[in-house]
Amino acid sequence: MTAAAALALSILLAGLAVLQAGLAAGAPLGHFAWGGQYRTLPTGLRIGSLVAIVIYAVIAAIALQKAGLVAWLPGGDWIGIAAWVAVAYLATGIPLNAISHSRPERLTMTPIVALLFVLTLVVALGL
């Protein structure tokens, strides 16, 4: 189940990375991210979207390695710790998306982040 969770997590994160890339490029989808205040993100939030893509890639790499599907990162106990950091990071995203002023963000991103949290928890627990 850990491998399936890591794969599902990686696929969802790739989808979110596409959204963030679009936001960074100026797509008018800002109502789905960053509090929904802007349809087209200002420069600072566009940079934030690029940083989010990097974070998503790191979380996916950690999950895939923790599940034993890849060996892209140096091994060691830190992978397990990093998986729990990812769990905590995604856990904070649930209430932040749930309290967004943007209805589209609340309705789409809250359940997506909750699912990402569950998948990351499965990976961290090694279930």
N, C-alpha and C positions, 0 to 999 in steps of 0.2 A: 504494500500500500504506500510506502514511503516513496518509491520510484514514481508511481502514478501521480501522487500528490506533487512531487517536484516537477514533473512534466506539465501538469495542469497549471501549476503556479507560474512556470516559465512562459507558457503560452499566453496566459492572462497578462503577465507583465509585458510581454512583447506587444500585445494589443494596446496596453496603456502607453507604452513607449511610442507607438505610432500616433496616438492622440497627442501626446506631449510634443512630438516632433512637429505635428501640424500646428499646435499652439505656438511653438517657437518660431515657426515659419510665417505666422500671421493669420492662420485660419480663424474665422470668426466662431470659434467653439468655446470661448472663454467662460460661457455660462455653465460648463461642465467641470470647471477646475478653478482653483485658487479663489474660492469664495464666490465665484460667479459675478463679480463686480464689473468685469469688462468682457465684451464680446470678443474683441481683438486685444490681446495682452500688450501692455506697455513693455518696454525694454527689460526692466528688472524682472518681471514675471516670465518673460521669454527666456531669460538666462536661467531662472528657476526651473523652467520646463526642461532645459538641457541638463541641468543637474539631476533632475528627477529621472531622466533616462539613464544616467550613469548609476544612480542608486538602484533602479530596477535591474540593471544588468548585473550589478554586484550581488543583489539578493538572489537572482536566478542562479548565478554561478555557485554561490554558497549552497543553495538548496540542492542543485544537481550534484555537487560534490558530496554533500552530506548523505545523499541517497545512493552514492556509489556509482553514479552514471557517468561522471567525468572526473578527470584529475587535472584541472586547469590551474588550480591554486596550490600553493605549498601546503603540505599535509600538516597534521598536528591537532592538538586539542582545541585550538582556536576556532576551528570550523564549527564545532558544536556550540561554542560561546557565541560566535557570529550568528548562528541560526537563531539563538534566543534573542539576540539584539534585533534581528529582523522581525521576530514575533512581537517584541515590544514596540518597534517602530510602526508596524501595521496596526497594532492594537490602538495606538494613539490616533491613527487615521480614522477609525470608526466614529468616535464622537465628534471629531473635527468636521468630517463630512456630514454627519447627522445634524449639526447645528448651522450649516451653511445657510446664508441668506438666499441662495439660489435653489429653487425647487428642483430644476433638472439635476443639479449636482447632488442634492440630498437623495433623490429617487434613484439615481443610477450609480453614483460612486459609493454611497454608503453600503449597499449590498455587495458591490464588487470588492471593496476593501475588507468587508467582513469575511467574504469567501477567501480572499488572499490570506487573511489572518488564520483562518482555520487550516488552510493548506500548509502554511508555514509552520503552524503548531504541530501538525501531523509529521512534518519532516523533522522538526526539532526533537520531537519525542521518539522518532525512529519507529513509528508504528507500521 
